[in-house]
Each structure stands twice: as structure tokens, then as C-alpha cells.
């Protein structure tokens, strides 16, 4: 059996075999391995605080946060030849922090659900109607950073400018995880141009990197592509793991939709208990219209990651085979 450090860099890793306490220790190890100067005790304290800010709902819980962190670690390893030419250890640490914190305080309601409820979330005096979840996660993250910037905490020994950059980058990445179909469509319509960097590194951008006026923005787009792919990485794991997460998501949305259906002014748009056939259609739609376009964009940035397209296609084929037997 491979050492745990190597297992944590593989998309074959199955976190279902471990308890939450073990996953917390694994998260600490992943963050510590970035090479950024970190105090292990302060790091564990931070991870524990992150865990406490996740609710006990079926899908968007701490297990999901760890799963995204571990997938990010795997994708960094998979694309190491390319990503190492772009990302510094601090950049990688920043992506890992974003992965761990991207769904803080999620209550199981989608952004669409918030709109059906005609609900907005008040964040620092502003009423928000779109990407409500993402802004809620950001507000919780900023409180977390403030708490862990006090003496003896994780960010207290970091340069204030580095902390500011980290927060700004995490904000950019978390907003990028909004995967509503219209958002994915908007992302796909962006003009992407194939450019060649040194060492034949192929990157998707709107201009040559050497002429890019805002390299920070360019790097954040690359970092966001990694996080966005990791956020839905259950699609590129084994079908057993993928279907397990799909069941968890269905369980969560079914419970929440019952509440939305009772309170929404548009009750006909909400089905509290989807049929098996509807769940199959939903799984197929998700892979075809959200996951695969995301993975295609990722592989444009990182050609060496083509294997994730194979894994995604495999799981899509399995769903279609199951649907054909119904």
C-alpha cells in the first residue's frame, strides 16, 4: 500500500474510510506540505475552526470540504509539470485554503432556491440576489481570517500584504465556484485563445502571458480553474464514490426542496421528491452541461490532465446505461 502522503495525491483516494478527526489531520498535512512556513499547532487550530463552521447536512459538510481539498492536492500533482511554472508554494497554499473554506456555513439551499424564496442575504450592509451562497461563504471566511490573525494564530506571523493577497485570491476563487448553468454558459462564451509558453506549456488566455498587463488576474483564473474542477471532482472519481456523493446531494436537496416548496410563491417549480428517473436525468445533465465543459476548460490549461475527461466520460456512460435499462 502506498504511504498516506502519496494516497492523498491520488483521485483514487476514498475519504469514506476515515473519520472526521482523521480527515482533519490529513488536511493539516496537505496544507503543511506546501512548504509555506506554518506552525502545525496553529494550522490544526485553524482546520478545527473550519470544521466547526460547516453544518451537519448531507452534502455540503466538512467531508465535502476535505474532499475538494484532497482533489485539489491531486490535481496539483497531476499537473505538476505545468502548474509548477505558474504557481508558487504560497499560491498553492492559497488554493488549498480556498478549497477548505469554499462552502463555509452552507445550509443546503441553492442560489436558485434563494431566488424562489425571494430571499436575499445581508452581507456587510449589502443585499445580494445572485451568488448568495458564495457571498455567505466569503463573509464567514473573512471572519475566520480575522480571528486567526490574532497573536499566536495561523496568520499572525504572515506579512500583512500576503494575508491581503490571500483573502483577495480566495474571494476570486470562491465566486468562481458558482456553477449554475447560466454561469457555466457565460464562462464557455469567453473568447479563449491557445498560446504557447516556454517548455510548450499550453495555457488558455485572452492574450500572450508575456503581454498580460495583469499577471495576478491571470494566475487567479488558473487557480480558480483548479478549484472549480476540484469542487465537482466526484465526477472524475470511481463510480462508487461518485454515486455516493450523488446520493448525498439528492438527500440534501430533497429535504431542502420540501421547505422551499412550502414557502415559495412558485410552488410548481419545485419538486420535493424527485423520482429515480428524474435523478438519472439530473446526473446525466450535470455531467454533460456543467462538469464536462468545466473539465474541458481545465484540460485546455493543463493538457496533461486529459485522464479526467476519460473518467468523466466513463461515469456518464454508466449513468446512461442505467437509464437505458429503466
FENZI-V756628 format. One record per residue. N is the residue number from 1. RES is the residue in three letters. SS is DSSP state (H for helix, E for strand, L for the rest). BURIAL is # if it has 9 or more other C-alpha atoms within 8 Angstrom, else .. D_LAST is the distance of its C-alpha to the last C-alpha in Angstrom with 1 decimal. Layout:
N/RES/SS/BURIAL/D_LAST
N/RES/SS/BURIAL/D_LAST
//
This chain:
1/UNK/L/./39.2
2/UNK/L/./40.0
3/UNK/L/./42.3
4/UNK/H/./40.5
5/UNK/H/./42.0
6/UNK/H/./40.1
7/UNK/H/#/36.9
8/UNK/L/#/37.1
9/UNK/L/#/37.2
10/UNK/L/#/33.9
11/UNK/L/./30.4
12/UNK/L/./29.4
13/UNK/L/./31.2
14/UNK/L/./29.2
15/UNK/H/./31.0
16/UNK/H/./29.0
17/UNK/H/./31.5
18/UNK/L/./34.4
19/UNK/L/./35.9
20/UNK/H/./36.8
21/UNK/H/./40.4
22/UNK/H/./39.7
23/UNK/H/#/37.7
24/UNK/H/#/40.7
25/UNK/H/#/43.0
26/UNK/H/#/40.6
27/UNK/H/#/40.7
28/UNK/H/#/44.5
29/UNK/H/./44.7
30/UNK/H/#/42.5
31/UNK/H/#/44.8
32/UNK/H/#/47.9
33/UNK/L/./47.1
34/UNK/L/#/47.4
35/UNK/L/./51.1
36/UNK/L/#/52.1
37/UNK/L/./54.9
38/UNK/L/./53.3
39/UNK/L/./54.4
40/UNK/H/./51.9
41/UNK/H/./52.8
42/UNK/H/#/52.5
43/UNK/H/#/49.1
44/UNK/H/#/47.7
45/UNK/H/#/49.1
46/UNK/H/#/47.3
47/UNK/H/#/44.0
48/UNK/H/#/44.4
49/UNK/H/#/45.2
50/UNK/H/#/42.0
51/UNK/H/./39.9
52/UNK/H/./41.6
53/UNK/L/#/40.7
54/UNK/L/#/36.9
55/UNK/L/#/35.4
56/UNK/L/./33.4
57/UNK/L/#/30.0
58/UNK/L/#/26.7
59/UNK/L/#/26.4
60/UNK/L/#/29.6
61/UNK/L/#/32.0
62/UNK/H/#/34.4
63/UNK/H/#/31.9
64/UNK/H/#/30.2
65/UNK/H/#/33.7
66/UNK/H/#/34.6
67/UNK/H/#/31.3
68/UNK/H/#/32.3
69/UNK/H/#/35.9
70/UNK/H/#/34.9
71/UNK/H/#/32.6
72/UNK/H/#/35.6
73/UNK/H/#/37.8
74/UNK/H/#/35.5
75/UNK/H/#/35.3
76/UNK/H/#/39.1
77/UNK/H/./39.4
78/UNK/H/./37.0
79/UNK/L/#/39.0
80/UNK/H/./42.4
81/UNK/H/./44.1
82/UNK/H/#/43.5
83/UNK/H/#/43.3
84/UNK/L/./46.6
85/UNK/L/./48.4
86/UNK/L/./47.4
87/UNK/L/#/46.9
88/UNK/L/./49.6
89/UNK/H/#/49.1
90/UNK/H/#/49.6
91/UNK/H/#/46.9
92/UNK/H/#/44.5
93/UNK/H/#/45.7
94/UNK/H/#/45.0
95/UNK/H/#/41.4
96/UNK/H/#/40.9
97/UNK/H/#/42.4
98/UNK/H/#/40.2
99/UNK/H/#/37.1
100/UNK/H/#/38.2
101/UNK/H/#/39.2
102/UNK/L/#/36.7
103/UNK/L/#/34.8
104/UNK/L/#/37.8
105/UNK/L/#/37.6
106/UNK/L/#/34.1
107/UNK/L/./33.0
108/UNK/L/#/29.3
109/UNK/L/#/29.7
110/UNK/L/./28.8
111/UNK/H/#/31.4
112/UNK/H/./29.4
113/UNK/H/#/29.4
114/UNK/H/#/33.2
115/UNK/H/#/33.6
116/UNK/H/#/31.6
117/UNK/L/#/34.0
118/UNK/L/./36.8
119/UNK/L/./37.9
120/UNK/L/#/40.0
121/UNK/E/#/41.3
122/UNK/E/./45.0
123/UNK/E/#/45.9
124/UNK/L/./49.6
125/UNK/L/./50.5
126/UNK/E/./47.9
127/UNK/E/./45.1
128/UNK/E/#/41.9
129/UNK/L/#/39.1
130/UNK/L/./37.0
131/UNK/L/#/36.0
132/UNK/H/#/37.0
133/UNK/H/#/35.3
134/UNK/H/#/36.9
135/UNK/H/#/40.3
136/UNK/H/#/39.9
137/UNK/H/#/39.1
138/UNK/H/#/42.2
139/UNK/H/#/44.5
140/UNK/H/#/43.6
141/UNK/H/#/44.1
142/UNK/H/#/47.5
143/UNK/H/./48.6
144/UNK/H/#/47.6
145/UNK/H/#/49.6
146/UNK/H/./52.6
147/UNK/H/./52.5
148/UNK/L/#/52.3
149/UNK/L/#/55.1
150/UNK/L/#/57.7
151/UNK/L/./60.1
152/UNK/L/./58.6
153/UNK/L/#/55.0
154/UNK/L/#/52.8
155/UNK/L/#/53.8
156/UNK/L/#/57.5
157/UNK/L/./58.8
158/UNK/L/./56.9
159/UNK/L/./58.8
160/UNK/H/./58.1
161/UNK/H/./57.3
162/UNK/H/./54.6
163/UNK/H/#/53.1
164/UNK/H/./53.2
165/UNK/H/./51.4
166/UNK/H/#/48.8
167/UNK/H/#/48.1
168/UNK/H/./48.0
169/UNK/H/#/45.6
170/UNK/H/#/43.2
171/UNK/H/#/43.3
172/UNK/H/#/42.4
173/UNK/H/#/39.5
174/UNK/H/#/38.0
175/UNK/H/#/38.1
176/UNK/H/#/36.3
177/UNK/L/#/33.3
178/UNK/L/#/32.2
179/UNK/L/./28.9
180/UNK/L/./28.1
181/UNK/H/./26.6
182/UNK/H/./29.9
183/UNK/H/#/31.8
184/UNK/H/#/29.9
185/UNK/H/./30.5
186/UNK/H/./34.1
187/UNK/H/./34.3
188/UNK/H/./32.8
189/UNK/L/./35.4
190/UNK/L/./38.3
191/UNK/L/./40.5
192/UNK/L/./40.1
193/UNK/E/./42.6
194/UNK/E/./42.5
195/UNK/E/#/45.8
196/UNK/E/./47.2
197/UNK/L/#/48.9
198/UNK/H/./51.2
199/UNK/H/./49.8
200/UNK/H/./47.2
201/UNK/L/./45.2
202/UNK/E/#/42.7
203/UNK/E/#/42.2
204/UNK/E/#/40.6
205/UNK/E/#/43.3
206/UNK/L/./45.0
207/UNK/L/./48.3
208/UNK/L/./50.0
209/UNK/H/./50.2
210/UNK/H/./53.9
211/UNK/H/./54.3
212/UNK/L/#/52.0
213/UNK/L/./54.2
214/UNK/L/./51.9
215/UNK/H/./50.9
216/UNK/H/./49.9
217/UNK/H/./47.3
218/UNK/H/#/46.0
219/UNK/H/#/45.6
220/UNK/H/#/43.8
221/UNK/H/#/41.3
222/UNK/H/#/40.7
223/UNK/H/#/40.6
224/UNK/H/#/38.1
225/UNK/H/#/35.8
226/UNK/H/#/35.8
227/UNK/H/#/35.1
228/UNK/H/#/32.4
229/UNK/H/#/30.6
230/UNK/H/#/31.2
231/UNK/H/#/29.9
232/UNK/L/#/26.3
233/UNK/H/#/26.8
234/UNK/H/#/24.0
235/UNK/H/#/21.9
236/UNK/H/#/24.3
237/UNK/L/#/24.4
238/UNK/L/#/22.4
239/UNK/H/#/18.7
240/UNK/H/./19.6
241/UNK/H/#/22.1
242/UNK/H/#/20.2
243/UNK/H/./17.2
244/UNK/H/./20.0
245/UNK/H/#/21.6
246/UNK/H/#/18.5
247/UNK/H/./18.1
248/UNK/H/#/21.8
249/UNK/H/#/21.6
250/UNK/H/#/19.0
251/UNK/H/#/21.2
252/UNK/H/#/24.2
253/UNK/H/#/23.0
254/UNK/H/#/21.6
255/UNK/H/#/25.1
256/UNK/H/#/27.0
257/UNK/H/#/25.1
258/UNK/H/#/26.1
259/UNK/H/./29.7
260/UNK/H/#/29.3
261/UNK/H/#/27.8
262/UNK/H/./30.8
263/UNK/H/./33.4
264/UNK/L/#/32.2
265/UNK/L/./33.8
266/UNK/L/./30.6
267/UNK/H/#/28.3
268/UNK/H/./25.9
269/UNK/H/./25.0
270/UNK/L/#/23.9
271/UNK/L/#/20.9
272/UNK/L/#/21.8
273/UNK/L/./18.5
274/UNK/L/./15.5
275/UNK/L/./12.0
276/UNK/H/./9.4
277/UNK/H/./7.8
278/UNK/H/./11.5
279/UNK/H/#/12.2
280/UNK/H/#/9.9
281/UNK/H/#/11.6
282/UNK/H/./14.8
283/UNK/H/#/14.8
284/UNK/H/#/14.3
285/UNK/H/#/16.9
286/UNK/H/#/19.2
287/UNK/H/#/19.4
288/UNK/H/#/19.8
289/UNK/H/#/22.3
290/UNK/H/#/24.1
291/UNK/H/#/23.9
292/UNK/H/#/24.4
293/UNK/H/#/27.2
294/UNK/H/#/28.9
295/UNK/H/#/28.7
296/UNK/H/#/29.9
297/UNK/H/#/32.9
298/UNK/H/#/33.5
299/UNK/H/#/33.6
300/UNK/H/#/36.0
301/UNK/H/#/38.3
302/UNK/L/#/37.7
303/UNK/H/./36.8
304/UNK/H/./37.0
305/UNK/H/#/33.8
306/UNK/L/./31.5
307/UNK/H/./29.7
308/UNK/H/#/27.8
309/UNK/H/#/26.2
310/UNK/H/./25.0
311/UNK/H/#/23.6
312/UNK/H/#/21.9
313/UNK/H/./20.4
314/UNK/H/./19.2
315/UNK/H/#/17.2
316/UNK/H/#/15.8
317/UNK/H/./14.6
318/UNK/H/#/13.0
319/UNK/H/#/11.1
320/UNK/H/#/10.1
321/UNK/H/./9.1
322/UNK/H/#/6.8
323/UNK/H/#/5.4
324/UNK/H/./5.5
325/UNK/L/./3.8
326/UNK/L/./0.0
//
